[in-house]
Amino acid sequence: MYQGYARPFRLYEPILLILKTADTRIEDVCEAVWRQLLREQPSNGYEGVKNAMMKARLGDLIRRYYPSEAAPLGTSPSHFLIRIMNMDS
């Protein structure tokens, strides 16, 4: 599933599900997936709506995958978000 489907088509959320289901942590894959999910933007023209949608989506994903092997890097979801938010500053 991962090699033939999720990775070639860059299906980031299914990649997280595969990591969680396999109970496997691949640090570079996990970090790259979360970074890409943070870079994706909803496709509408209103910046405030984009930010709210992105925060809600990330919150849902973090709650779904924490704690597991697909969880964001760091000691807690809030630690991960703080680290990523500071990354682009």
C-alpha positions as CSV (number, residue, x, y, z in Angstrom):
1,M,0.0,0.0,0.0
2,Y,2.7,2.4,1.0
3,Q,5.2,1.8,-1.8
4,G,2.7,1.2,-4.6
5,Y,0.0,3.7,-3.8
6,A,0.3,6.2,-1.0
7,R,3.9,7.3,-1.5
8,P,3.9,7.7,-5.4
9,F,0.7,9.7,-5.3
10,R,1.7,11.7,-2.2
11,L,-1.3,10.7,-0.2
12,Y,-0.1,12.1,3.1
13,E,-3.0,11.3,5.4
14,P,-3.1,7.6,4.2
15,I,0.7,7.5,4.8
16,L,0.1,8.4,8.4
17,L,-2.6,5.7,8.7
18,I,-0.2,3.1,7.2
19,L,2.5,4.1,9.8
20,K,0.0,3.9,12.6
21,T,-1.5,0.6,11.5
22,A,2.0,-0.9,11.0
23,D,3.1,0.4,14.4
24,T,6.3,1.5,12.6
25,R,8.1,4.8,13.2
26,I,10.3,6.0,10.3
27,E,11.5,9.4,11.5
28,D,12.3,11.0,8.2
29,V,9.1,9.8,6.6
30,C,6.9,10.9,9.5
31,E,8.5,14.3,9.8
32,A,8.3,14.9,6.0
33,V,4.6,13.9,5.9
34,W,3.7,16.3,8.8
35,R,5.7,19.1,7.2
36,Q,3.9,18.6,3.9
37,L,0.6,18.6,5.6
38,L,1.4,21.9,7.2
39,R,2.4,23.4,3.8
40,E,-0.8,22.4,2.1
41,Q,-3.4,25.2,1.8
42,P,-7.1,24.9,1.4
43,S,-8.2,26.2,-2.0
44,N,-10.3,29.3,-1.4
45,G,-9.4,32.9,-1.5
46,Y,-10.0,34.0,2.1
47,E,-6.9,33.9,4.2
48,G,-8.8,33.9,7.5
49,V,-10.9,30.9,6.4
50,K,-7.8,29.1,5.2
51,N,-6.1,29.5,8.5
52,A,-9.1,28.3,10.5
53,M,-9.6,25.3,8.2
54,M,-5.9,24.4,8.4
55,K,-5.9,24.6,12.2
56,A,-9.0,22.5,12.5
57,R,-7.6,19.9,10.1
58,L,-4.3,19.7,11.9
59,G,-6.0,19.5,15.2
60,D,-8.1,16.6,14.0
61,L,-5.0,14.8,12.6
62,I,-3.0,15.2,15.7
63,R,-5.8,13.9,17.9
64,R,-6.2,11.0,15.6
65,Y,-2.6,10.0,15.5
66,Y,-1.3,10.9,19.0
67,P,-0.1,8.8,20.6
68,S,1.1,6.4,17.9
69,E,4.0,5.8,15.6
70,A,2.5,8.3,13.2
71,A,2.3,11.0,15.7
72,P,4.1,14.3,15.2
73,L,7.7,14.5,16.4
74,G,8.3,15.9,19.8
75,T,7.1,15.1,23.3
76,S,3.5,16.3,22.8
77,P,1.2,17.6,20.1
78,S,1.6,21.2,21.4
79,H,5.4,20.8,21.4
80,F,5.2,19.8,17.7
81,L,3.0,22.7,16.7
82,I,5.1,25.2,18.5
83,R,8.2,23.8,16.8
84,I,6.7,23.9,13.4
85,M,5.2,27.3,13.8
86,N,8.6,28.7,14.7
87,M,10.2,26.8,11.8
88,D,9.1,29.3,9.1
89,S,9.6,32.4,11.2
